[in-house]
Amino acid sequence: MKKTIRRILITISIMTAAAGLTGCGEKEEPDEASTRVMQLTITPRPTATPRPKEAFPEATATNEDLTMINMYLVNKGNGK
C-alpha cells in the first residue's frame, strides 16, 4: 500500500514539475516586428533587348506570332 501511494505521489510530482517547466497556459504576445507583412516594391529597369534576327539567327525561334530568343546561345555565340 505504501509503495502504491509513493508511486502515485512521484508520478503526480513529476507531472506537476513538467507542467511548470513548460509554462502551462502562459501565452506570450507575438512580437509586432515578426508578424508584420514586409512590403516589397519592384523597380522596373530598362533592359536592352536585341532584335530577334540581328542578335544571333541560330538562337531565334519563331512560332506563329511569337518570337523567342535563347539568350544562352546569344551569349555563347558572342563569346561571353
ABEGO torsion letter per residue (X at the ends): XAAAAAAAAAAAAAAAAAAAAAGBGBBBBBBAAAABBBBBBBBBBBBBBBBAAAABAAABBBBEABBBBBAAAAAAAAGX
